[in-house]
Amino acid sequence: MFLLFLIGFVTLAKGDAASRTVVWSDEFNGPAGSSPNRNNWNFDIGGSGWGNNERQYYTNSTTNAALDGNGHLLITATTEGASQHNCWYGKCQYTSARLNTAGHFTHTYGRVEARILLPVGQGMWPAFWMLGNDFGQAGWPGCGEVDIMEYRGSLPTVVQGTIHGPGYSGAHGISAVYTNPKTGQFFSDNYHVFAVDWSENEIRWSVDGVTYETRTPSDLPKGTTWVFNKPFFILINFAVGGNFPGDPNSSTKFPQLLKFDYVWR
């Protein structure tokens, strides 16, 4: 695809992560129906296709991104009200949400994780990812992109992690996939913890504490540059359709929910 606010140090007691310190988090505490904390998150707005021929219009409405009152953020992809917006292909068919921490929180190195319950269905494309904070100057893919978790709802037992940079982006991004080890279980059945452990010249991906991918500069195509030793910001979004998952079809049910229990750094 291309958090209660805490500054300080807090010992973890939630989820499956080992005890460590958290310097920033959103655990999505607040009244049901309220918007996520605007001191943490920006909303990206529009239906341009986002470089991938995506079909949704991203809004800042609580129809599409709202707390549930039980410590979760719900991002909803729906057909409701979509036709009042204009998309790259005409009247929009779907609305959803895309949030980022640019200008609120950026970081270099450390563990970045989220506990997420994924949707299921053809055309569903949620992601948890990072972009280089120099996006405005370097553009994409020069800024670098780290896909911590990317998922196609038509393949509900598989997630993937990818890096994109100059000379290795888009279809040429450097990826690995992780398949749910529990036979017959989908990532839409239960919450799972998706994370990267990021240090100078190394990024490691894991699901529920199991590392499945490690990337270093030695993995890059000859003559290209590692662009991940600098500040990045976090993004979470729920795309509908596009080049990667294909578009929804008659089997796809709406509304669809993408649920976040927490995002931690």
C-alpha positions as CSV (number, residue, x, y, z in Angstrom):
1,M,0.0,0.0,0.0
2,F,1.7,2.7,-2.1
3,L,-3.4,5.4,19.5
4,L,-4.7,7.5,24.3
5,F,-1.6,9.7,23.4
6,L,1.5,8.9,25.4
7,I,4.8,10.7,25.4
8,G,7.2,9.1,27.8
9,F,7.9,5.6,28.9
10,V,5.2,3.1,29.9
11,T,5.6,-0.6,30.7
12,L,3.4,-2.8,28.6
13,A,0.8,-5.0,30.2
14,K,-1.5,-5.6,27.2
15,G,-1.4,-8.1,24.4
16,D,1.3,-10.7,23.7
17,A,4.3,-8.4,23.4
18,A,7.1,-8.9,25.8
19,S,7.5,-6.2,28.5
20,R,9.2,-3.1,27.1
21,T,8.7,0.6,27.0
22,V,6.2,2.5,24.9
23,V,7.0,6.0,23.7
24,W,3.8,6.6,21.8
25,S,0.5,4.8,21.6
26,D,-3.2,5.0,20.8
27,E,-5.4,2.4,22.6
28,F,-8.5,4.0,21.2
29,N,-10.2,4.8,24.5
30,G,-13.2,7.1,24.2
31,P,-17.0,7.2,23.8
32,A,-18.7,5.1,21.2
33,G,-19.1,6.9,18.0
34,S,-16.4,9.5,18.6
35,S,-13.7,10.3,16.2
36,P,-10.1,9.1,16.8
37,N,-7.8,11.5,18.6
38,R,-7.1,14.4,16.3
39,N,-3.9,15.1,18.3
40,N,-2.6,11.8,17.0
41,W,-4.1,11.4,13.6
42,N,-4.7,13.2,10.3
43,F,-7.2,12.1,7.8
44,D,-6.4,11.8,4.1
45,I,-9.5,12.8,2.0
46,G,-10.5,12.0,-1.6
47,G,-11.2,9.5,-4.3
48,S,-8.3,10.0,-6.7
49,G,-7.5,6.2,-6.8
50,W,-4.3,6.9,-4.7
51,G,-2.0,5.7,-7.4
52,N,-3.6,2.2,-7.4
53,N,-7.0,2.6,-9.1
54,E,-8.7,2.2,-5.7
55,R,-12.5,2.5,-5.7
56,Q,-13.1,4.2,-2.3
57,Y,-13.5,7.8,-1.3
58,Y,-11.7,8.5,1.9
59,T,-13.6,10.7,4.4
60,N,-13.0,12.1,7.9
61,S,-16.5,11.1,8.9
62,T,-17.3,8.9,12.0
63,T,-19.3,6.8,9.5
64,N,-15.9,5.5,8.3
65,A,-13.6,5.9,11.4
66,A,-15.0,5.9,14.9
67,L,-14.3,4.4,18.4
68,D,-16.6,1.7,19.6
69,G,-16.5,2.6,23.3
70,N,-14.7,-0.6,24.2
71,G,-11.1,0.4,23.3
72,H,-11.2,-0.2,19.6
73,L,-11.0,1.9,16.4
74,L,-13.4,0.8,13.7
75,I,-12.7,1.7,10.1
76,T,-15.7,1.0,8.0
77,A,-15.8,0.5,4.3
78,T,-19.4,1.0,3.1
79,T,-21.6,1.9,0.1
80,E,-23.6,4.3,2.3
81,G,-23.5,7.9,1.0
82,A,-20.8,7.0,-1.5
83,S,-22.5,8.4,-4.5
84,Q,-22.5,12.0,-3.1
85,H,-18.7,12.0,-3.7
86,N,-16.8,12.1,-7.0
87,C,-14.1,9.5,-7.7
88,W,-11.6,9.1,-10.5
89,Y,-14.1,6.9,-12.3
90,G,-17.2,8.9,-11.7
91,K,-19.7,8.8,-8.8
92,C,-18.1,6.9,-6.0
93,Q,-19.2,3.4,-5.0
94,Y,-17.6,3.1,-1.6
95,T,-16.3,5.3,1.3
96,S,-13.7,4.4,3.9
97,A,-10.9,6.0,5.9
98,R,-7.1,6.5,5.8
99,L,-5.3,8.0,8.8
100,N,-1.7,9.1,9.4
101,T,0.5,10.5,12.1
102,A,2.5,13.0,10.0
103,G,3.1,16.2,12.0
104,H,2.0,14.5,15.2
105,F,4.4,11.6,15.6
106,T,7.5,10.4,13.6
107,H,10.2,8.1,14.7
108,T,13.4,6.4,13.7
109,Y,13.9,2.7,14.8
110,G,12.3,0.6,17.4
111,R,9.3,-1.7,17.4
112,V,6.1,-0.7,15.7
113,E,3.1,-2.9,16.2
114,A,-0.7,-3.1,16.1
115,R,-3.3,-5.6,17.1
116,I,-5.8,-5.9,14.3
117,L,-8.9,-7.8,13.3
118,L,-9.0,-8.0,9.5
119,P,-12.1,-8.1,7.2
120,V,-12.7,-10.7,4.6
121,G,-14.0,-10.6,1.0
122,Q,-13.0,-9.9,-2.6
123,G,-11.6,-6.4,-3.0
124,M,-10.8,-5.7,0.6
125,W,-7.3,-4.1,1.0
126,P,-6.4,-3.0,4.5
127,A,-2.9,-1.9,5.5
128,F,-0.7,-0.9,8.4
129,W,2.4,0.9,7.1
130,M,4.9,3.7,7.3
131,L,6.2,6.5,4.9
132,G,9.4,8.5,5.2
133,N,8.9,11.8,6.8
134,D,10.6,13.5,3.8
135,F,7.6,12.4,1.6
136,G,6.9,16.1,0.7
137,Q,10.4,16.6,-0.5
138,A,11.6,13.2,-1.9
139,G,8.2,12.0,-3.1
140,W,7.4,8.4,-3.5
141,P,9.2,6.0,-3.7
142,G,12.2,8.2,-2.8
143,C,10.9,8.7,0.7
144,G,10.7,4.9,1.3
145,E,7.7,2.9,2.4
146,V,7.5,0.0,4.9
147,D,4.3,-2.1,4.7
148,I,4.1,-3.7,8.1
149,M,1.0,-5.6,7.2
150,E,-0.8,-5.7,3.9
151,Y,-3.7,-8.0,3.1
152,R,-6.1,-9.1,0.4
153,G,-9.5,-10.1,1.7
154,S,-9.8,-12.7,-1.1
155,L,-6.8,-14.5,0.5
156,P,-7.8,-14.5,4.1
157,T,-5.0,-16.8,5.4
158,V,-2.2,-14.7,4.0
159,V,-0.6,-11.3,4.9
160,Q,2.6,-9.8,3.6
161,G,5.3,-7.3,4.4
162,T,7.1,-5.2,1.9
163,I,9.7,-2.4,1.5
164,H,9.5,0.1,-1.4
165,G,12.2,2.5,-2.4
166,P,13.8,4.0,-5.5
167,G,14.4,1.2,-7.9
168,Y,12.3,-1.3,-6.0
169,S,8.8,-0.1,-5.8
170,G,5.3,-1.0,-6.8
171,A,5.2,-4.5,-8.3
172,H,9.0,-4.6,-7.8
173,G,8.8,-4.0,-4.0
174,I,10.7,-6.5,-1.9
175,S,8.1,-8.7,-0.1
176,A,7.5,-11.8,1.9
177,V,4.3,-13.5,2.8
178,Y,3.1,-15.1,6.0
179,T,0.4,-17.8,6.1
180,N,-1.8,-18.4,9.2
181,P,-0.3,-21.5,10.7
182,K,-3.7,-22.6,12.2
183,T,-5.3,-24.7,9.5
184,G,-8.7,-23.5,8.5
185,Q,-8.4,-20.2,10.4
186,F,-8.7,-16.8,8.6
187,F,-7.1,-13.5,9.8
188,S,-10.7,-12.3,10.0
189,D,-11.5,-14.8,12.7
190,N,-9.4,-13.3,15.6
191,Y,-7.2,-10.3,16.4
192,H,-3.5,-10.7,15.5
193,V,-0.4,-8.7,16.4
194,F,1.5,-7.4,13.3
195,A,4.9,-5.7,13.9
196,V,8.2,-4.6,12.6
197,D,11.4,-4.4,14.7
198,W,13.5,-1.7,13.0
199,S,17.1,-0.8,13.5
200,E,19.9,0.7,11.4
201,N,20.1,-1.2,8.2
202,E,17.7,-3.9,9.3
203,I,13.9,-4.4,9.4
204,R,12.2,-7.6,10.7
205,W,8.5,-8.5,10.3
206,S,6.5,-10.7,12.6
207,V,3.0,-11.9,13.2
208,D,2.0,-12.9,16.8
209,G,5.6,-12.8,17.7
210,V,6.8,-15.1,14.9
211,T,9.4,-13.5,12.7
212,Y,8.9,-14.3,9.0
213,E,11.0,-11.8,7.1
214,T,14.2,-9.8,7.6
215,R,15.5,-7.2,5.1
216,T,18.9,-5.4,5.0
217,P,20.7,-3.4,2.3
218,S,22.1,-6.6,0.9
219,D,18.6,-7.6,-0.3
220,L,18.3,-4.5,-2.6
221,P,18.8,-4.6,-6.3
222,K,22.3,-3.6,-7.4
223,G,22.8,0.1,-7.7
224,T,19.8,1.0,-5.5
225,T,19.8,2.8,-2.1
226,W,18.5,1.8,1.4
227,V,16.2,4.7,2.4
228,F,15.1,3.5,5.9
229,N,17.6,5.1,8.3
230,K,15.5,8.2,9.0
231,P,12.2,9.3,10.5
232,F,9.0,7.7,9.3
233,F,5.3,8.3,10.2
234,I,2.6,5.7,10.6
235,L,-0.5,5.1,8.4
236,I,-3.5,2.9,8.7
237,N,-6.1,2.5,6.0
238,F,-8.8,0.4,4.4
239,A,-8.8,0.5,0.6
240,V,-11.5,-1.0,-1.6
241,G,-10.5,-2.5,-4.9
242,G,-7.6,-1.5,-7.0
243,N,-4.6,-3.0,-8.7
244,F,-3.5,-5.2,-5.8
245,P,-6.7,-7.0,-4.6
246,G,-8.9,-6.5,-7.7
247,D,-12.4,-4.9,-7.3
248,P,-15.3,-6.2,-5.2
249,N,-17.7,-8.5,-6.8
250,S,-21.2,-9.8,-6.1
251,S,-19.9,-12.0,-3.3
252,T,-18.5,-9.1,-1.4
253,K,-20.6,-8.0,1.6
254,F,-20.9,-4.4,2.9
255,P,-20.4,-2.8,5.2
256,Q,-16.9,-4.2,6.1
257,L,-15.0,-3.6,9.3
258,L,-11.3,-3.2,10.0
259,K,-10.7,-3.2,13.8
260,F,-7.7,-1.8,15.7
261,D,-7.2,-2.7,19.4
262,Y,-4.1,-0.5,19.7
263,V,-1.1,0.9,17.8
264,W,2.1,1.1,19.8
265,R,5.7,2.4,19.3
